């Protein structure tokens, strides 16, 4: 632990004034990612001063990765510092899974983000301490992985973590200015010994590559971060075009018209497909998976049922449309059943819901259970019952949705297959009461 590990020569005061932001008004409660290192210590102290001026709620979260022998001491340091500033601190202990293929650094980052997401409260914004040097490193890492403009855009000052805003207020500030701020305010922080090892790619760039670049180009980090900004501006223009195209191609939430997608050039189709996936909070499509998706989805064959999987999601082709689905889509257990009077929405075992809208309740409780096959239903205007299987095919209900259908019975009589197929008696009752059924499948 230390509080004086600073440059041997103080920075010129002009650099401090122009490079580190003044106090700003805060208009939302903040949760600050606080490792105890100098970067997050400076951020927390600066936001603490801002919060005192604005009267805004401020909390901190520390993630205990268990990767260093001194990790417990770091928790103690962070708690003592937060106590001194009157800041509430949450501590999350995580296990870093090394078998994910992400490496220790990537797995730790993934665990950290999951901890942040779990800790965020309604209305809070997450604030993180990445700075200009971090941005330069990210740009170089992405360039060395042959990233396109999306990857080279690196980090954004404003983005999102799930439903919550994510703010990086120091992204344009050089690390030297953070160190100078820490000296001026006599801050204390911890040093992670792993930061001095150059095994990880990011550390290698930080310890070996960027210092060499600065010898020739003193403003190398600022220039690289500036290139990231230019890429981000280009990406934002492309994102606007993507959004307009997706609005035209998406015929229903998470359902994309392949007929319309084929009318685009392959490069444009690839970008739209990638943006469509990201727009629904799915994991980004790796380049190899994206290429596979294009090869399997774009050929004009309405009978194809191509299926492309990555991480926890799949793109499933059916009737010339692409459906974005969870890799493991839940279904109703075959032995599940419930009694439902319609007064309140009925929660389904797969996470879905069945509701009666426009009427207080049914005349009598009805039975709801899973589809097992062989059911028949009497449709409006028909004299004889029809096989439910045939009715579902005529309704173009996707096969994976059929396993999720809740069936509504009055004794042995099938009254409805969710809101997809409704029998004559129930249809007449719904019309008489100006009511309707509404089914929300689970897993979406």
Buried (B, 14 or more C-beta within 10 A) or exposed (E): EEBEEBEEEEBEEEBBEEBBEEEEEBEEBBBBBBBBBBBBBBBBBBBBEBBBEBEBBBBBBBBBBBBBEBBEEBBEBBBEBBEEBEBEBBBBEBEBEEEEEBEBBBBBBBBBBBBBEEBBEEEBBBBBBBBBBBBBBBBBBBBEEEBBBBBBBBBBBEEEBEEBBBBBBBBBBBBBBBBBBBBBEEBBBBBBEBEEEBEBBBBBBBBEBBEEBEEEEEEBBBBBBBBBBEBBEBBEEBBEEBBEBBEEBBEEEBBBBBEBBBEBEEEBBBBBBBBBBBBEEBEBBEBEBBEBBBEBBBEEEEEBEBBBEBEEBBBBBBEBBBBBBEEEBBBBEEEBBBEBBBEEBBEBBBEBBBBBEEBEEBEEBBBBBBBEEEBBBBBEEEEEBBEBEEBBEEEEBBEBBBBBBBBBBBEEBBBBBBBBBBBBBBBEBBEEBEBBBEBBBBBB
